[in-house]
Amino acid sequence: MESEIEKKAAAMAEEEVAGKKVAADGDVSLKELSKKLNDFAKERDWEQYHSPRNLLLAMIAEVGELSELFMWKGEVRKGLADWDEAEKEHLGEELSDVLLYLVRLSDICGVDLGDAATRKIVKNAVKYPAPSKEGGA
């Protein structure tokens, strides 16, 4: 159960985010996320803690939390039809934690994550070509 202090802190954080007009529609670029994370860390004087090693370890911890959501569930169907809304919301939060640490880590390391991912897809297409459709049924 949330205490009054936790509720007030959460409300203040929501107002802060709302005041900065954070897009809630999911249409945000990696560069925008990077900027938001950088601003967030600066406002809290957290930059001193954001070394590559610390960010990597934090991301690994979040991957562990993400893994816990799937533990003991067996194979999970695409679309998560058997999950309730609270489970799906929690999944979204944990996926976001992993993504945010990954974006912050790439930024601190000076890696353009969008560019690197695009180049990796191209490399993978060369390494693993799609099967030929000629002669197929």
C-alpha positions in Angstrom: 0.0 0.0 0.0 1.4 3.4 -1.0 2.0 5.9 1.7 0.9 9.5 1.4 4.5 10.6 0.7 4.8 8.1 -2.1 1.5 9.2 -3.6 2.6 12.9 -3.5 5.9 12.0 -5.0 4.3 10.1 -7.8 1.8 12.9 -8.5 4.7 15.5 -8.6 6.6 13.3 -11.0 3.6 12.9 -13.2 3.1 16.7 -13.2 6.8 17.2 -14.0 6.6 14.8 -16.9 3.3 16.3 -18.1 4.8 19.7 -17.9 7.6 18.7 -20.3 5.0 17.3 -22.7 6.4 13.8 -22.9 4.8 12.0 -25.7 2.5 9.3 -24.4 1.6 7.9 -27.8 4.7 5.8 -28.1 6.0 7.7 -31.2 9.3 8.8 -29.8 12.8 8.5 -31.4 15.9 7.1 -29.8 17.4 10.6 -29.9 14.4 12.0 -28.1 14.6 9.3 -25.4 18.4 10.0 -25.1 17.7 13.7 -24.6 15.0 13.1 -22.0 17.2 10.7 -20.1 20.1 13.1 -20.2 17.9 15.9 -18.9 16.4 13.6 -16.2 19.9 12.6 -15.0 21.2 16.2 -15.0 18.2 17.5 -13.0 18.9 14.9 -10.3 22.7 15.2 -10.4 22.9 11.5 -11.3 25.4 11.8 -14.1 28.2 11.0 -11.7 26.7 7.5 -11.3 26.2 6.9 -15.0 29.4 5.2 -15.9 29.2 2.5 -18.6 29.8 -0.2 -16.0 27.1 1.0 -13.7 24.6 1.4 -16.4 25.3 -2.0 -17.8 24.9 -3.6 -14.4 21.6 -1.7 -13.8 20.4 -2.9 -17.2 21.3 -6.5 -16.4 19.3 -6.2 -13.1 16.3 -4.9 -15.1 16.6 -7.8 -17.5 16.4 -10.1 -14.4 13.2 -8.4 -13.3 11.8 -8.8 -16.8 12.7 -12.4 -16.8 10.9 -12.9 -13.5 7.6 -12.0 -15.3 8.0 -15.0 -17.5 9.4 -17.4 -15.0 7.2 -20.5 -14.4 4.7 -19.6 -17.1 5.9 -22.1 -19.6 5.7 -21.0 -23.2 3.8 -17.7 -23.5 1.6 -17.1 -26.5 2.1 -14.2 -28.8 -0.1 -11.3 -27.7 -0.1 -12.5 -24.1 -3.8 -13.5 -24.3 -3.6 -15.3 -21.0 -2.1 -12.3 -19.1 -4.3 -9.8 -17.2 -4.0 -6.1 -17.7 -1.9 -5.6 -14.5 0.6 -8.2 -15.8 0.8 -6.5 -19.2 1.3 -3.1 -17.6 4.1 -4.5 -15.4 5.7 -6.1 -18.5 5.6 -2.7 -20.2 7.4 -1.1 -17.2 10.1 -3.7 -17.1 10.7 -3.6 -20.9 10.9 0.2 -20.6 13.5 0.0 -17.8 15.7 -2.2 -20.0 15.2 0.1 -23.0 16.0 3.2 -21.1 19.2 1.8 -19.6 20.2 0.6 -23.0 19.6 4.0 -24.6 21.5 5.7 -21.7 24.4 3.3 -21.9 24.7 3.8 -25.7 24.6 7.6 -25.2 27.3 7.5 -22.5 29.5 5.3 -24.7 29.0 7.6 -27.7 27.2 5.0 -29.8 24.3 6.1 -32.1 22.1 3.2 -31.2 19.6 3.8 -34.1 22.5 3.8 -36.7 24.2 0.8 -35.1 21.0 -1.2 -35.1 20.3 -0.3 -38.7 23.8 -1.3 -39.7 23.4 -4.6 -37.8 20.2 -5.4 -39.6 22.0 -4.9 -42.9 24.9 -7.2 -41.8 22.5 -9.8 -40.7 20.7 -9.7 -44.0 24.0 -10.4 -45.8 24.9 -13.1 -43.3 21.5 -14.8 -43.2 19.9 -14.2 -46.7 16.2 -14.8 -47.1 15.4 -18.1 -48.9 15.0 -17.8 -52.6 11.3 -17.7 -53.7 12.2 -19.1 -57.1 11.1 -22.7 -57.8 8.7 -22.5 -54.8 5.1 -23.7 -54.8 
